[in-house]
Amino acid sequence: MDEPRMERRMIGAEEEELLDRLWEQTAGDEPRQPDTEGYADLQRRIRRRIRTKRIRRIAYSGAAAAAAAVAVLIAGRPEPAAGDAFEQLARMGVEIDRREVVMTTDDGQRMNLDQAARLARNQAGGMELSTGHGSIAVRDERRMKIEVPAGKEFRLTLADGTEICLNAGSVFEYPASFEGLGERRVTLSGEAFFDVRRDSLRPFCIEMPDNQSIRVLGTRFNVHAYAGEREHVTTLVEGRIAYRAAEESEELELHPNQQVRIDCDTKQTSLREVDAAAYAAWTEGWLWFEAEPLEQLAERFERAYGIRIVVAEPLRAYTFSGKIRRERGIDYILDLLAGTTGIRCEVEDGIMYLR
């Protein structure tokens, strides 16, 4: 039996029709009337969340879909301060990856970075990388590499003004300067959001795992291409890009709100229309997922929080949708999942097990 699908929308104070649909979809085979105490309780909880403007939704589907076609959770806990997510993990006994973001150059220079860095010419005319930890001089011909560990994000401004937000677990390589080059060529393994400074004479080219590549002139887009993952995804927010699945493949041109996906095993690509904002939401601190299997979600949580999660085999195919602030922490997220599905979280030897 097909599961009912619900459009993503905010719940407003007068949306009685939506309230009725939520009530009916949780009913199972028995007819339910809206004049019950349960209906009134659902209505009160929805409107309480409207007043506080902190609506959270988790929709569950999968092996238990027959028991609950759609589950809606509206949590009333206050927002924690930034940083609480990692203190929370420490209290739970979860082992956290404490590595720093590291920059290295091909001539052996090495520097720990904080949250952001900028490449630019200094007053003497040389290239300089500036961060919260200070600055270092870099020769124009040097090639540089940024490694972002799990639990971290990093923002980088290149010498041409291009801005890049690198997600956890990403590796990014680039030249110190693009001057004198016919193109601006960089390499990415991981996830990054690009805001490319337009230069009609020097296209911006991104090389990715498995010989994938992207060519742009000036645009904004997200690339999700971690080495070893089954699928890589490129989503265009603004402008145009030309995507190539392999060296011998033809270029595929994307327009705003289009997304190309490639199966890394079969090399098959698919193009579809999407809400591109959802795929860039991580740059603003959101974890946004649509019908995503728990096994894949666990991988995202591992990168986001620098932890290790093991998912029991029977749970791996369960799929979830939601939009949650990353700073709320893994404990808050797992409370939502547990309240919907009965998933248990147990910590053993610093590892989080979902059973």
Beta strands, then each sheet from edge to edge (+ up, - down):
strand 1: 58-61
strand 2: 101-105
strand 3: 110-113
strand 4: 116-121
strand 5: 127-131
strand 6: 134-138
strand 7: 143-147
strand 8: 154-157
strand 9: 163-166
strand 10: 171-175
strand 11: 184-195
strand 12: 204-207
strand 13: 213-216
strand 14: 220-225
strand 15: 231-238
strand 16: 241-244
strand 17: 252-254
strand 18: 258-263
strand 19: 269-273
strand 20: 286-293
strand 21: 309-311
strand 22: 319-325
strand 23: 345-348
strand 24: 351-354
sheet 1: 1+ 22- 20+
sheet 2: 3+ 2- 7+ 10- 11+ 9- 8+ 4+ 5- 6+
sheet 3: 3+ 2- 7+ 10- 11+ 12+ 13- 16+ 17-
sheet 4: 3+ 2- 7+ 10- 11+ 14- 15+ 18- 19+
sheet 5: 21+ 24+ 23-
end
